[in-house]
Amino acid sequence: MQRNHVSSSRIRSVGWENDILEIEFNDGSIYHYHNVSQSEYLSFIHSGSLGTALSQLDKVHSYNRVN
């Protein structure tokens, strides 16, 4: 999955494909968030604070570390 660099103190890059949001953190860890719609992804990447938006995703989507 292609990820795009983002400006965040915790997150290095994000990508989305087939309802999976992929997040690469600054420490190099990569997580997949499942059942994330395209509209949720777009709201996430355009949010004022990716950290705050990620906290909301943590509450409603399952996720796992992939590396």
C-alpha positions in Angstrom: 0.0 0.0 0.0 1.3 3.4 -0.8 1.6 5.8 2.1 1.9 9.6 2.1 4.0 11.5 4.5 2.1 13.6 7.1 3.1 16.3 9.5 2.6 14.9 12.9 4.6 14.4 16.1 3.6 10.7 16.3 2.8 9.6 12.7 5.2 9.5 9.8 2.9 8.4 7.0 -0.6 7.1 6.2 -2.3 5.2 3.4 -5.7 3.7 2.7 -6.8 0.8 0.5 -9.8 -1.6 0.5 -11.1 -0.2 3.9 -7.7 -0.6 5.6 -6.0 2.4 7.0 -2.2 1.9 7.3 -0.3 4.1 9.7 3.4 4.2 10.0 4.5 5.8 13.3 7.7 7.7 13.8 9.3 4.8 15.6 8.9 2.7 12.4 6.0 0.5 13.6 3.1 0.0 11.1 -0.5 -0.7 12.1 -3.5 -1.6 10.1 -6.9 -0.2 11.1 -9.7 -2.4 9.8 -13.1 -1.4 8.2 -12.2 2.3 7.8 -14.3 3.8 5.0 -12.9 6.2 2.5 -14.8 9.1 4.0 -13.4 8.2 7.5 -9.9 8.1 5.9 -10.4 11.5 4.3 -11.7 13.0 7.5 -8.7 11.6 9.3 -6.0 13.0 7.0 -7.7 16.4 6.9 -8.2 16.7 10.6 -6.5 19.4 12.6 -4.8 16.9 14.8 -3.9 13.4 13.6 -3.2 12.4 17.2 -6.7 13.3 18.3 -8.3 11.8 15.2 -6.3 8.6 15.9 -7.6 8.4 19.4 -11.1 8.4 18.0 -10.3 5.6 15.5 -8.8 3.5 18.3 -12.2 3.5 20.0 -14.2 2.2 17.0 -11.9 0.2 14.8 -9.9 -3.0 15.4 -6.2 -2.7 14.5 -3.1 -4.8 14.5 0.6 -4.3 14.2 1.9 -5.6 10.9 5.7 -5.3 11.4 
